Amino acid sequence: MALSKAEREEFLAEPHIAALAVAAGPDRGPLTVPIWYDYTPGGQAWVLAGKTSRKAESIRAAGRFTLMVEQSDPRIRYVSVDGSVAREEPSTPELLRTMAARYLPPEKVDGYLEMADSEHEENVVFYLQPEHWLSADLGAI
């Protein structure tokens, strides 16, 4: 059974790990990778990517991408949303902290940020304008 608009937006707003899918070229399937994301109901989802990463280059070339999140406990549910890139911006330390705090325990955030600053390339932020949704609640296991 499909989720209502409010249910799917609330589910997407929870801190699930998403699968990001984006076209990867004419002779390939989509690039599909796990990713942290953020979303507020009624707004645009956003993801971080290395500025020169294959993920970022693919998103720029396609101009759109998909996020899919799922859970299997206590109920099997999923939400998939795709749409166009509303905008791309340079990331900020505040956005990286927001994302890290969404997924990590508070005592791990500073250590993660230090590691990311020393080991990761500069990030950009892609904002997804939701256009198409698929969702289901398949019930309890």
HELIX and SHEET records of a PDB file:
HELIX    1   1 LYS A    5  ALA A   13  1                                   9    
HELIX    2   2 ARG A   54  ALA A   62  1                                   9    
HELIX    3   3 PRO A   93  TYR A  103  1                                  11    
HELIX    4   4 PRO A  106  GLU A  119  1                                  14    
SHEET    1   A 6 LEU A  31  ILE A  35  0                                        
SHEET    2   A 6 ALA A  18  VAL A  22 -1                                        
SHEET    3   A 6 ARG A  64  GLN A  71 -1                                        
SHEET    4   A 6 ARG A  75  PRO A  90 -1                                        
SHEET    5   A 6 ASN A 123  ALA A 140 -1                                        
SHEET    6   A 6 ALA A  45  GLY A  50 -1                                        
END                                                                             
